[in-house]
Amino acid sequence: MIRLHEEMEKERRRMNELGQILLEQSVQLFEHEELMRLSQRVDQLVMRLYHARLEQTEGQYVRGGTDIEAPGMV
């Protein structure tokens, strides 16, 4: 999961750097295909990280001494 988080942060930094350059050049961000691809990639990595964390903690929640399972959670 650490590798996934590092990959997400790397892509996020690339996206932010490109976005800053485009803003300085007065380019509309939503029209730039590479920026949109990077944004989608970051979104995908965020979801993968979220699901990995959810799988890691599934069934580990404790409330009042009783395990609470949530098998239907996505």
C-alpha angles and dihedrals in degrees: 000000000000090000090051091051091049091050091050092050091048092052091044091054091049090050093049093048092050091046091052092050091049092049090052088052091048092241116155105245098216090058095057110095097198092052090049091051091050090048091052091047091052090048090052092049092049090053092047090050091048092051092045090053091046092052091047093054099035111128093009098099114113126192122178091344094304123110112238115207123198106185093161095058116115 
